[in-house]
Amino acid sequence: MKIPPRNVARFLARPDEKIVAVLIFGPDGGMVRERAESLAVKVAGDTKDAFRVGTLTMAEIADEPGRLLEEAAALSLTGGRRVVRIAAAGDRLSGPLEAVLQSGAADALVVIEAGDLPARSSLRKLCETADNAAAIACYADDAETLEVLIESVLSQAGLAIDDDALDFLKTRLGGDRGVSRGELDKLVTYMGAKSKSVRLEDAEACIGDSSALSIDTMLDAVASGDSRALDRALERSLEMGESPVGLLRAAQRHLQRLHLGAGLLAQGMPADAVLNRLRVPRHPRRQQAMRDQLRRWPLARAQTALDLLLEAEIECKATGARADLLCRVALRRVANAARR
């Protein structure tokens, strides 16, 4: 059966005893690992207890398909329910897992971690449709779930957070649950005994020196027409390992937001409402920067810039020219257009 997002926390806290296997999958690897660990701890207590927790690899199951059924049917020598964990699973697991689900002899809970399985995946279909299996999808945190994560981690450390600091963190985190939690743990350590409330300057000081911030600085420089700032930020982003195509795509996404904003302004929507629609963080510097950029990018100009960036991306992939040079030239041309 599918576990809908609103029921995931409840299921992980109190897993149904009739469930024999749980598939946890999706593109957010950090969230997959976190939820699998949480479920294993809930059922077995200590995941390092070899009597309560066993692990199997896909290679071991491929060599000996019946091994999974043996492990799932084995009783714990110390009492309590056992957990069998499988990582990096794929559709080759479908046959052995189906045998477990149909046997009726499984006493352990099989916890399966997988990547972004498509809807047609046989493993995903099996766990979504079987009465004694469950499937939990893990997609990148949206603004709502990210806010819950931030406030949960900070409250556990006895910390509150100001609204502008919360908005800042929501623009920096969210791509991967594991990375987000690691950054929040770093923030908790940084705060120490400084204060009981995280302020914007605390969040910027702790998380500001990152590749994400370098890219954001580059995007602001491009959209504001600041060529010197663009050169510095672009150089830093490339040195930190960002790909030229990735930077061009980031610029396209930023210009798409400005294009949307320009369209809303042209329809008569007030500037404040446009900023809210674009989900611009509420702290003054960010709001003022976006107001300035929206003034520089009317619809036609934004569309021309988007065409230019897309053409540069295609050239990076299709020609033998150096991608970093093509990226640099395209971004400078966009920055020049912003100054007109």
N, C-alpha and C positions, 0 to 999 in steps of 0.2 A: 504494500500500500504506500501511497505517497503521503509524506508528512508535510502539510502546508506550512509556510513560514511562520504563521502566527502560533502554531502548535509545537514548533521545534524545541523551544526552551522547556516546555512542560514534558515533552517526550524524553528529552535527555535527563531531566531530573527524576522521572518516574517511568522508565521503559516498561512496556507491557511484557509480562513474563511469557506470553504465548509467542512472542516474536523470537525467531531462531536466528535471523541474520539481518543486519542493518548495513545498507550501502550508503556511504557518505561520499558525495562526488561534487565536482564543479571546478570552475576555473580559479577560484580563490583557494589555493593550496594551503595557506595559513589557516583559514577557517575550517577546511577539511580536517587537518591535523588536530586543531583545537577541539573540535566536536568529537572526533574519534577518541581522543585522550579523555575527554570529559565523560563519555559514555563508558569507556573501559574502567575508569576509576569508580564510577557509580556502581557498576556491577561487581567488580572484583576487589575494590578497595585500593590495594597497592599494585600498580602495573608492573612492578619489578618482582613480584612474587611469582616464581616459576611454577608453583603448584596451582595458581589461579589464572595465570595468563600465559598463553602460548602464541607463537608467531609462525606463520608459514609464508614462504615466498611463492611467487607465481611459477618460478622454475621448479620448485619442489612439487607443486601440485601438478605441473605438466608432466614431470617424470613419473609421478605416482598419484593418479587422479583419486584413488580411494583414500588417500591420506587425509583429505579434508573431512570426510565422513568419520574416520577413526578419531580425529582430534575433537570433532564436534560432539561425539558420543561419549568421550572420556569423562569420568567423574573426577572432581577435585578430591585429593587425598586429605585436605584439611577442612572440607566442608565449604558450602557456598557454591555459587554458580561460577563456572570457568568462562573465560573469554578467549576466543581465538582471533588474532588480528592478522589481517592481510593488507599489505600496502601495494600501491601501483598496480591495482587490479585492472583487468580488461575483459573483453568478451570471452576469452578462453576459460574464464572461471565459471561461465554459465552452466556448463554440463555438470561439473562436480558439485556446484552449489545447488542445482536443481535436485540432485540425488540426496543431498542433505535435507532439503525442504520436504521432499516426498517420503523420506524414511520414517519420520516420526520418532526417531531414536536419538535426536540431538538434545543434549542437556546443556551444552555451552551456548553462549551467544557469539556468533561470528560477526566481527566488526570489520567492514571492508572499506578501504580508502581508495578512491579513484579520481582521475582527472575529469576533464569536461566531456562527459559522455554524451553523444548525440541522442536525440529521442529514439532513433532506430536501434540503438545499442541493445543487444540481447540481454546483457547483464542488467541494464537499467530497467528494461521491460519486465524481466523476471521479478525483480525486487519491488517494482511498482504495482504489480498485479497479484502477487502471491499473498494469501491471507496471513501467513506466518513470517513474512519479511517486510522490511520497510526501506524506503529510499528518502534520503534527505539531500536536497540540492544546496550547494554553497556558492552563491554569487557575491561579487564585490559589494561591500557595504554601501548603501545609499545614504543620503543625508540623515534620514531618521535613525537607521540602525547604527550609523557611525556616531551620532550624538549620544545614543544610549551607551555605546561602548566607552566613549570618552568619559562620560559622567560616572559610569560604573567603576572603571579603573581608578579614577581620581577619588571617588567617594570612599572606596575601600582603603585608600591611603589617608583618609581624613582631610581631603582637599576639595574645595569648591572651585569654580572657574567663572571668570567674568564673561559676559556675552561676547565681547569682541575677541577675546582669546579663544573662545569656543568656535566662533566663525573662522578664525585663522586656522585652527587645527583641522576643521572640516575641509578646508581647501588643500591641505597638505597630506592628509591621510586618506585611507579608504581603498587603495588598490589591492591590498592583500591584508587579511586579518592578522597574520603573524607579524608582518612588518609594522602595522599600526599599533599592535599591542607592545611591540618592542620599543617603538618611539615613545609611547605613553609611559612605559616603565622607566625610560631614560628621563622623561620629564619629572616623574615622581622623585627619582634620585636627585635630580638637579634642584628641586624645590627644597629638599631637606627640611630644615627648621626655619626657612626664610619667611614663610607666610602660610596662612591657611587658605589662601585663595590665589589661583593661578591668574596672572594678569597677562595682557598682550605682550608686554616686553619679555616676560618669562618664557612664553611659548616661542617667540621669535628667537630669543637667545639660545634656547635648547634645540629647536628643530629647524631654525632658519638656515643653518649651514648645510644644505643638502642639495642634491642635483635638482630636486623639484623646484627649490627656490631659485636656483640658477636659471632654469628654464623659464620660470615666471618672470624673472628680471629681464631675460632676453625678449619675452613676448611683450612686456610693457615697453621696452626700448623700441621694438619694431613698430608697435602701434602708435607710439608717441613721436616717432621720427627722430629719436636720439641715437645717432649713428655711433658715437663714441661708446655709449653704454652698451649698445648692441655688440660692438666688436669685443668688448671685455667679457660680456656674459656668454657670447657664442663661443669664444675661446675656452672659457671655463667649462662650459657644457661638453664640448668636444674632448677636453682633457679628462673629464670625469667618465668618459666612455659612451656618451650619448651618440646615437647614429645620426648622420645628416638627414636621412629619410624620416627618422623619428622627430627631429626638430622641425622639419618642414610640415609634418602632419600636425604637430602641436600648434604651429603658427596658423595652419588652416582651421583648426578647431577654434582658436581665439578669434580669428577673423569671421568665422561663422557666427559666433556670439555677437560680434559687433554688427554684422550684417542683419541678424535678427533684431537687435536693438534699434538699428537705423530704420528698419521697416516699421517697428512699433511706434517710434517717434513720428514717422511720416504719417501714420494713421491717427495721430493726435494723442497718443498715450503720454501722460506726464512723465518727466524724467525719473522721478522717484519710483513710480510704478514700474518703469522699464528696468531699473536697477534691481528691484525686487524680483521681477520676472526672470532676470538673468542670474539671480541668486548671488549677487555681489555681496561679500562680507560687509557687515555694518560699520566697521571702523572707518573713521573719516578719511584717512589717506587712501584706502582702497576705493572708497566711493568717489573721491575727487579724481583719482587717476582714471576711473572708468568714464566719468562724465567728460573728461578732457578727450579721451579716445573716441567716444561716441560723436563728439563734435567734429573730429577729424575724418570720420569715416561715414559719409553718406552712402546710400545704397549702391549707386553705380560704381563708386570708387572701391568699395569693399568687394563687389563682385569681380572687378578687374584684378584686384590683388589675389583673390581666391583662384582665379584662372591662372595667374602667373605662378603661384605656389604649386598648383597641381601639375603644371607643365614642367616645373623644375623637378618635382618628384619623379615624373615619368622619365625625364632625361637621366636622372641618377640611376635608374634601374635599367635603361635601355642603351645607354652609350658607354663608351670606355673612358669618359672624362672623370676626373676626380670628383667624387660626390661632395666632399667638404667644400670645394671651390664653387660648385654649382649652388649649394645651399647658401653659402656666404653671399654670392652675387644676388640671388633671389631675395634674400632677407633685406639686403641693403636697398634693393629697388623698392621694396614695400615701404621701408623706413623713409626713403626719399619722397614717396607718394604722400606719406602722412604729413610731411612738412609743407605741402602745397596749399 
